[in-house]
Amino acid sequence: MVSCQSTVGDLSGDGLADLLCYFRAEHTGFRPEHTEGMLRGRTIHGVSFEGKDAVQVSP
Ligand SMILES: [Ca+2]
């Protein structure tokens, strides 16, 4: 299950709007020591996207 919020504003303080997503860690391969992740997907209009940024893996 993935849930994302695009209306969270600038959480990182870099002046750019952020996307906050929640994943079940066991479905992603993330482990607690991981600090960076890559997201690949497709919009509802079929446009592919890819991004990389910091992640925080919580138990
Ligand atoms: Ca930001």
PDB file of the backbone (N, CA, C, O) and the ligand in Angstrom, with CONECT records:
HET     CA  A 101       1
ATOM      1  N   MET A   1       0.845  -1.182   0.000  1.00  0.00           N
ATOM      2  CA  MET A   1       0.000   0.000   0.000  1.00  0.00           C
ATOM      3  C   MET A   1       0.883   1.236   0.000  1.00  0.00           C
ATOM      4  O   MET A   1       1.787   1.353   0.827  1.00  0.00           O
ATOM      5  N   VAL A   2       0.633   2.144  -0.907  1.00  0.00           N
ATOM      6  CA  VAL A   2       1.369   3.399  -1.011  1.00  0.00           C
ATOM      7  C   VAL A   2       0.381   4.539  -0.850  1.00  0.00           C
ATOM      8  O   VAL A   2      -0.717   4.530  -1.405  1.00  0.00           O
ATOM      9  N   SER A   3       0.803   5.503  -0.084  1.00  0.00           N
ATOM     10  CA  SER A   3       0.000   6.696   0.090  1.00  0.00           C
ATOM     11  C   SER A   3       0.928   7.889  -0.018  1.00  0.00           C
ATOM     12  O   SER A   3       1.964   7.921   0.645  1.00  0.00           O
ATOM     13  N   CYS A   4       0.582   8.874  -0.838  1.00  0.00           N
ATOM     14  CA  CYS A   4       1.408  10.066  -0.998  1.00  0.00           C
ATOM     15  C   CYS A   4       0.563  11.314  -0.785  1.00  0.00           C
ATOM     16  O   CYS A   4      -0.621  11.360  -1.118  1.00  0.00           O
ATOM     17  N   GLN A   5       1.212  12.316  -0.221  1.00  0.00           N
ATOM     18  CA  GLN A   5       0.573  13.614  -0.025  1.00  0.00           C
ATOM     19  C   GLN A   5       1.421  14.664  -0.735  1.00  0.00           C
ATOM     20  O   GLN A   5       2.612  14.803  -0.458  1.00  0.00           O
ATOM     21  N   SER A   6       0.797  15.402  -1.654  1.00  0.00           N
ATOM     22  CA  SER A   6       1.533  16.432  -2.391  1.00  0.00           C
ATOM     23  C   SER A   6       1.248  17.824  -1.864  1.00  0.00           C
ATOM     24  O   SER A   6       1.732  18.807  -2.425  1.00  0.00           O
ATOM     25  N   THR A   7       0.479  17.924  -0.807  1.00  0.00           N
ATOM     26  CA  THR A   7       0.096  19.239  -0.293  1.00  0.00           C
ATOM     27  C   THR A   7       0.772  19.539   1.034  1.00  0.00           C
ATOM     28  O   THR A   7       0.260  20.325   1.831  1.00  0.00           O
ATOM     29  N   VAL A   8       1.917  18.919   1.272  1.00  0.00           N
ATOM     30  CA  VAL A   8       2.584  19.091   2.560  1.00  0.00           C
ATOM     31  C   VAL A   8       3.496  20.312   2.593  1.00  0.00           C
ATOM     32  O   VAL A   8       4.009  20.673   3.652  1.00  0.00           O
ATOM     33  N   GLY A   9       3.705  20.957   1.432  1.00  0.00           N
ATOM     34  CA  GLY A   9       4.567  22.136   1.382  1.00  0.00           C
ATOM     35  C   GLY A   9       6.032  21.748   1.358  1.00  0.00           C
ATOM     36  O   GLY A   9       6.404  20.686   0.859  1.00  0.00           O
ATOM     37  N   ASP A  10       6.852  22.623   1.905  1.00  0.00           N
ATOM     38  CA  ASP A  10       8.301  22.424   1.889  1.00  0.00           C
ATOM     39  C   ASP A  10       8.764  21.873   3.233  1.00  0.00           C
ATOM     40  O   ASP A  10       9.077  22.630   4.152  1.00  0.00           O
ATOM     41  N   LEU A  11       8.804  20.576   3.336  1.00  0.00           N
ATOM     42  CA  LEU A  11       9.203  19.942   4.603  1.00  0.00           C
ATOM     43  C   LEU A  11      10.707  19.980   4.809  1.00  0.00           C
ATOM     44  O   LEU A  11      11.171  20.008   5.949  1.00  0.00           O
ATOM     45  N   SER A  12      11.476  19.983   3.731  1.00  0.00           N
ATOM     46  CA  SER A  12      12.932  19.906   3.852  1.00  0.00           C
ATOM     47  C   SER A  12      13.597  21.269   3.981  1.00  0.00           C
ATOM     48  O   SER A  12      14.784  21.355   4.294  1.00  0.00           O
ATOM     49  N   GLY A  13      12.839  22.334   3.741  1.00  0.00           N
ATOM     50  CA  GLY A  13      13.396  23.672   3.886  1.00  0.00           C
ATOM     51  C   GLY A  13      14.275  24.119   2.732  1.00  0.00           C
ATOM     52  O   GLY A  13      15.054  25.059   2.888  1.00  0.00           O
ATOM     53  N   ASP A  14      14.171  23.463   1.560  1.00  0.00           N
ATOM     54  CA  ASP A  14      14.996  23.860   0.417  1.00  0.00           C
ATOM     55  C   ASP A  14      14.265  24.794  -0.541  1.00  0.00           C
ATOM     56  O   ASP A  14      14.802  25.139  -1.594  1.00  0.00           O
ATOM     57  N   GLY A  15      13.059  25.202  -0.194  1.00  0.00           N
ATOM     58  CA  GLY A  15      12.308  26.123  -1.031  1.00  0.00           C
ATOM     59  C   GLY A  15      11.466  25.442  -2.097  1.00  0.00           C
ATOM     60  O   GLY A  15      10.739  26.119  -2.825  1.00  0.00           O
ATOM     61  N   LEU A  16      11.544  24.141  -2.207  1.00  0.00           N
ATOM     62  CA  LEU A  16      10.774  23.394  -3.199  1.00  0.00           C
ATOM     63  C   LEU A  16       9.713  22.559  -2.497  1.00  0.00           C
ATOM     64  O   LEU A  16       9.962  22.008  -1.424  1.00  0.00           O
ATOM     65  N   ALA A  17       8.532  22.463  -3.098  1.00  0.00           N
ATOM     66  CA  ALA A  17       7.463  21.650  -2.521  1.00  0.00           C
ATOM     67  C   ALA A  17       7.887  20.188  -2.489  1.00  0.00           C
ATOM     68  O   ALA A  17       8.565  19.713  -3.401  1.00  0.00           O
ATOM     69  N   ASP A  18       7.492  19.483  -1.452  1.00  0.00           N
ATOM     70  CA  ASP A  18       7.862  18.080  -1.280  1.00  0.00           C
ATOM     71  C   ASP A  18       6.666  17.167  -1.479  1.00  0.00           C
ATOM     72  O   ASP A  18       5.514  17.584  -1.367  1.00  0.00           O
ATOM     73  N   LEU A  19       6.969  15.914  -1.775  1.00  0.00           N
ATOM     74  CA  LEU A  19       5.972  14.850  -1.864  1.00  0.00           C
ATOM     75  C   LEU A  19       6.262  13.890  -0.717  1.00  0.00           C
ATOM     76  O   LEU A  19       7.360  13.337  -0.641  1.00  0.00           O
ATOM     77  N   LEU A  20       5.322  13.690   0.153  1.00  0.00           N
ATOM     78  CA  LEU A  20       5.495  12.807   1.304  1.00  0.00           C
ATOM     79  C   LEU A  20       4.751  11.502   1.041  1.00  0.00           C
ATOM     80  O   LEU A  20       3.531  11.494   0.879  1.00  0.00           O
ATOM     81  N   CYS A  21       5.509  10.381   0.998  1.00  0.00           N
ATOM     82  CA  CYS A  21       4.916   9.086   0.675  1.00  0.00           C
ATOM     83  C   CYS A  21       5.175   8.084   1.791  1.00  0.00           C
ATOM     84  O   CYS A  21       6.216   8.112   2.448  1.00  0.00           O
ATOM     85  N   TYR A  22       4.220   7.215   1.984  1.00  0.00           N
ATOM     86  CA  TYR A  22       4.324   6.149   2.972  1.00  0.00           C
ATOM     87  C   TYR A  22       4.257   4.813   2.245  1.00  0.00           C
ATOM     88  O   TYR A  22       3.379   4.587   1.412  1.00  0.00           O
ATOM     89  N   PHE A  23       5.206   3.925   2.576  1.00  0.00           N
ATOM     90  CA  PHE A  23       5.250   2.584   1.993  1.00  0.00           C
ATOM     91  C   PHE A  23       5.424   1.588   3.126  1.00  0.00           C
ATOM     92  O   PHE A  23       5.921   1.936   4.197  1.00  0.00           O
ATOM     93  N   ARG A  24       5.021   0.372   2.891  1.00  0.00           N
ATOM     94  CA  ARG A  24       5.372  -0.703   3.808  1.00  0.00           C
ATOM     95  C   ARG A  24       6.796  -1.102   3.443  1.00  0.00           C
ATOM     96  O   ARG A  24       7.053  -1.567   2.332  1.00  0.00           O
ATOM     97  N   ALA A  25       7.726  -0.917   4.389  1.00  0.00           N
ATOM     98  CA  ALA A  25       9.154  -1.108   4.111  1.00  0.00           C
ATOM     99  C   ALA A  25       9.456  -2.493   3.566  1.00  0.00           C
ATOM    100  O   ALA A  25      10.334  -2.641   2.716  1.00  0.00           O
ATOM    101  N   GLU A  26       8.744  -3.513   4.040  1.00  0.00           N
ATOM    102  CA  GLU A  26       9.036  -4.869   3.583  1.00  0.00           C
ATOM    103  C   GLU A  26       8.704  -5.063   2.107  1.00  0.00           C
ATOM    104  O   GLU A  26       9.157  -6.041   1.512  1.00  0.00           O
ATOM    105  N   HIS A  27       7.936  -4.177   1.501  1.00  0.00           N
ATOM    106  CA  HIS A  27       7.608  -4.276   0.082  1.00  0.00           C
ATOM    107  C   HIS A  27       8.579  -3.501  -0.786  1.00  0.00           C
ATOM    108  O   HIS A  27       8.516  -3.601  -2.012  1.00  0.00           O
ATOM    109  N   THR A  28       9.475  -2.731  -0.186  1.00  0.00           N
ATOM    110  CA  THR A  28      10.382  -1.869  -0.950  1.00  0.00           C
ATOM    111  C   THR A  28      11.820  -2.357  -0.941  1.00  0.00           C
ATOM    112  O   THR A  28      12.591  -2.003  -1.833  1.00  0.00           O
ATOM    113  N   GLY A  29      12.201  -3.160   0.043  1.00  0.00           N
ATOM    114  CA  GLY A  29      13.601  -3.542   0.191  1.00  0.00           C
ATOM    115  C   GLY A  29      14.377  -2.552   1.035  1.00  0.00           C
ATOM    116  O   GLY A  29      15.562  -2.769   1.287  1.00  0.00           O
ATOM    117  N   PHE A  30      13.739  -1.451   1.488  1.00  0.00           N
ATOM    118  CA  PHE A  30      14.429  -0.506   2.354  1.00  0.00           C
ATOM    119  C   PHE A  30      14.723  -1.145   3.700  1.00  0.00           C
ATOM    120  O   PHE A  30      13.931  -1.922   4.233  1.00  0.00           O
ATOM    121  N   ARG A  31      15.887  -0.792   4.232  1.00  0.00           N
ATOM    122  CA  ARG A  31      16.255  -1.193   5.582  1.00  0.00           C
ATOM    123  C   ARG A  31      16.507   0.069   6.395  1.00  0.00           C
ATOM    124  O   ARG A  31      16.728   1.131   5.813  1.00  0.00           O
ATOM    125  N   PRO A  32      16.479  -0.015   7.732  1.00  0.00           N
ATOM    126  CA  PRO A  32      16.618   1.177   8.566  1.00  0.00           C
ATOM    127  C   PRO A  32      17.869   2.000   8.277  1.00  0.00           C
ATOM    128  O   PRO A  32      17.856   3.214   8.480  1.00  0.00           O
ATOM    129  N   GLU A  33      18.948   1.374   7.810  1.00  0.00           N
ATOM    130  CA  GLU A  33      20.176   2.119   7.555  1.00  0.00           C
ATOM    131  C   GLU A  33      20.164   2.864   6.218  1.00  0.00           C
ATOM    132  O   GLU A  33      21.074   3.648   5.949  1.00  0.00           O
ATOM    133  N   HIS A  34      19.172   2.639   5.395  1.00  0.00           N
ATOM    134  CA  HIS A  34      19.101   3.335   4.103  1.00  0.00           C
ATOM    135  C   HIS A  34      18.704   4.791   4.304  1.00  0.00           C
ATOM    136  O   HIS A  34      17.816   5.096   5.101  1.00  0.00           O
ATOM    137  N   THR A  35      19.364   5.683   3.580  1.00  0.00           N
ATOM    138  CA  THR A  35      19.087   7.115   3.703  1.00  0.00           C
ATOM    139  C   THR A  35      18.671   7.752   2.384  1.00  0.00           C
ATOM    140  O   THR A  35      18.294   8.923   2.356  1.00  0.00           O
ATOM    141  N   GLU A  36      18.735   6.993   1.290  1.00  0.00           N
ATOM    142  CA  GLU A  36      18.370   7.537  -0.010  1.00  0.00           C
ATOM    143  C   GLU A  36      17.566   6.500  -0.779  1.00  0.00           C
ATOM    144  O   GLU A  36      17.860   5.306  -0.726  1.00  0.00           O
ATOM    145  N   GLY A  37      16.559   6.963  -1.485  1.00  0.00           N
ATOM    146  CA  GLY A  37      15.750   6.055  -2.270  1.00  0.00           C
ATOM    147  C   GLY A  37      15.405   6.637  -3.618  1.00  0.00           C
ATOM    148  O   GLY A  37      15.492   7.847  -3.824  1.00  0.00           O
ATOM    149  N   MET A  38      15.012   5.770  -4.542  1.00  0.00           N
ATOM    150  CA  MET A  38      14.599   6.190  -5.875  1.00  0.00           C
ATOM    151  C   MET A  38      13.164   5.747  -6.091  1.00  0.00           C
ATOM    152  O   MET A  38      12.788   4.624  -5.754  1.00  0.00           O
ATOM    153  N   LEU A  39      12.378   6.630  -6.648  1.00  0.00           N
ATOM    154  CA  LEU A  39      10.976   6.341  -6.940  1.00  0.00           C
ATOM    155  C   LEU A  39      10.765   6.419  -8.449  1.00  0.00           C
ATOM    156  O   LEU A  39      11.101   7.420  -9.082  1.00  0.00           O
ATOM    157  N   ARG A  40      10.214   5.366  -9.007  1.00  0.00           N
ATOM    158  CA  ARG A  40       9.842   5.350 -10.415  1.00  0.00           C
ATOM    159  C   ARG A  40       8.361   5.058 -10.485  1.00  0.00           C
ATOM    160  O   ARG A  40       7.834   4.239  -9.732  1.00  0.00           O
ATOM    161  N   GLY A  41       7.697   5.741 -11.403  1.00  0.00           N
ATOM    162  CA  GLY A  41       6.264   5.502 -11.527  1.00  0.00           C
ATOM    163  C   GLY A  41       5.708   6.057 -12.811  1.00  0.00           C
ATOM    164  O   GLY A  41       6.438   6.434 -13.727  1.00  0.00           O
ATOM    165  N   ARG A  42       4.395   6.095 -12.852  1.00  0.00           N
ATOM    166  CA  ARG A  42       3.677   6.582 -14.030  1.00  0.00           C
ATOM    167  C   ARG A  42       2.463   7.341 -13.511  1.00  0.00           C
ATOM    168  O   ARG A  42       1.737   6.866 -12.637  1.00  0.00           O
ATOM    169  N   THR A  43       2.257   8.537 -14.070  1.00  0.00           N
ATOM    170  CA  THR A  43       1.111   9.333 -13.648  1.00  0.00           C
ATOM    171  C   THR A  43      -0.180   8.719 -14.171  1.00  0.00           C
ATOM    172  O   THR A  43      -0.147   7.794 -14.983  1.00  0.00           O
ATOM    173  N   ILE A  44      -1.311   9.230 -13.711  1.00  0.00           N
ATOM    174  CA  ILE A  44      -2.599   8.711 -14.194  1.00  0.00           C
ATOM    175  C   ILE A  44      -2.792   9.009 -15.667  1.00  0.00           C
ATOM    176  O   ILE A  44      -3.681   8.437 -16.297  1.00  0.00           O
ATOM    177  N   HIS A  45      -1.970   9.901 -16.237  1.00  0.00           N
ATOM    178  CA  HIS A  45      -2.032  10.221 -17.667  1.00  0.00           C
ATOM    179  C   HIS A  45      -0.997   9.425 -18.460  1.00  0.00           C
ATOM    180  O   HIS A  45      -0.840   9.646 -19.660  1.00  0.00           O
ATOM    181  N   GLY A  46      -0.279   8.490 -17.796  1.00  0.00           N
ATOM    182  CA  GLY A  46       0.647   7.608 -18.486  1.00  0.00           C
ATOM    183  C   GLY A  46       2.052   8.153 -18.672  1.00  0.00           C
ATOM    184  O   GLY A  46       2.854   7.563 -19.396  1.00  0.00           O
ATOM    185  N   VAL A  47       2.359   9.264 -18.034  1.00  0.00           N
ATOM    186  CA  VAL A  47       3.693   9.848 -18.163  1.00  0.00           C
ATOM    187  C   VAL A  47       4.611   9.235 -17.103  1.00  0.00           C
ATOM    188  O   VAL A  47       4.304   9.266 -15.912  1.00  0.00           O
ATOM    189  N   SER A  48       5.736   8.679 -17.547  1.00  0.00           N
ATOM    190  CA  SER A  48       6.698   8.084 -16.620  1.00  0.00           C
ATOM    191  C   SER A  48       7.455   9.173 -15.875  1.00  0.00           C
ATOM    192  O   SER A  48       7.713  10.249 -16.416  1.00  0.00           O
ATOM    193  N   PHE A  49       7.806   8.884 -14.636  1.00  0.00           N
ATOM    194  CA  PHE A  49       8.631   9.822 -13.867  1.00  0.00           C
ATOM    195  C   PHE A  49       9.586   9.025 -13.010  1.00  0.00           C
ATOM    196  O   PHE A  49       9.407   7.829 -12.779  1.00  0.00           O
ATOM    197  N   GLU A  50      10.608   9.724 -12.544  1.00  0.00           N
ATOM    198  CA  GLU A  50      11.632   9.110 -11.706  1.00  0.00           C
ATOM    199  C   GLU A  50      12.233  10.201 -10.835  1.00  0.00           C
ATOM    200  O   GLU A  50      12.441  11.324 -11.295  1.00  0.00           O
ATOM    201  N   GLY A  51      12.508   9.878  -9.591  1.00  0.00           N
ATOM    202  CA  GLY A  51      13.122  10.845  -8.699  1.00  0.00           C
ATOM    203  C   GLY A  51      13.923  10.152  -7.619  1.00  0.00           C
ATOM    204  O   GLY A  51      13.692   8.984  -7.308  1.00  0.00           O
ATOM    205  N   LYS A  52      14.863  10.881  -7.049  1.00  0.00           N
ATOM    206  CA  LYS A  52      15.719  10.322  -5.992  1.00  0.00           C
ATOM    207  C   LYS A  52      15.834  11.365  -4.895  1.00  0.00           C
ATOM    208  O   LYS A  52      16.003  12.553  -5.170  1.00  0.00           O
ATOM    209  N   ASP A  53      15.742  10.914  -3.650  1.00  0.00           N
ATOM    210  CA  ASP A  53      15.853  11.861  -2.544  1.00  0.00           C
ATOM    211  C   ASP A  53      16.089  11.092  -1.250  1.00  0.00           C
ATOM    212  O   ASP A  53      16.176   9.864  -1.239  1.00  0.00           O
ATOM    213  N   ALA A  54      16.187  11.828  -0.192  1.00  0.00           N
ATOM    214  CA  ALA A  54      16.407  11.250   1.124  1.00  0.00           C
ATOM    215  C   ALA A  54      15.180  10.459   1.561  1.00  0.00           C
ATOM    216  O   ALA A  54      14.049  10.818   1.234  1.00  0.00           O
ATOM    217  N   VAL A  55      15.415   9.383   2.301  1.00  0.00           N
ATOM    218  CA  VAL A  55      14.334   8.613   2.890  1.00  0.00           C
ATOM    219  C   VAL A  55      14.608   8.417   4.375  1.00  0.00           C
ATOM    220  O   VAL A  55      15.753   8.415   4.828  1.00  0.00           O
ATOM    221  N   GLN A  56      13.530   8.254   5.105  1.00  0.00           N
ATOM    222  CA  GLN A  56      13.625   7.912   6.517  1.00  0.00           C
ATOM    223  C   GLN A  56      12.820   6.634   6.706  1.00  0.00           C
ATOM    224  O   GLN A  56      11.602   6.633   6.526  1.00  0.00           O
ATOM    225  N   VAL A  57      13.488   5.559   7.065  1.00  0.00           N
ATOM    226  CA  VAL A  57      12.829   4.263   7.225  1.00  0.00           C
ATOM    227  C   VAL A  57      12.512   4.086   8.699  1.00  0.00           C
ATOM    228  O   VAL A  57      13.408   4.051   9.542  1.00  0.00           O
ATOM    229  N   SER A  58      11.228   3.975   8.997  1.00  0.00           N
ATOM    230  CA  SER A  58      10.781   3.815  10.377  1.00  0.00           C
ATOM    231  C   SER A  58      10.272   2.394  10.593  1.00  0.00           C
ATOM    232  O   SER A  58       9.629   1.824   9.712  1.00  0.00           O
ATOM    233  N   PRO A  59      10.553   1.831  11.739  1.00  0.00           N
ATOM    234  CA  PRO A  59      10.066   0.474  12.009  1.00  0.00           C
ATOM    235  C   PRO A  59       8.541   0.430  12.098  1.00  0.00           C
ATOM    236  O   PRO A  59       7.966  -0.635  12.320  1.00  0.00           O
TER     237      PRO A  59
HETATM  238 CA    CA A 101      11.592  20.711  -0.109  1.00  0.00          CA2+
END
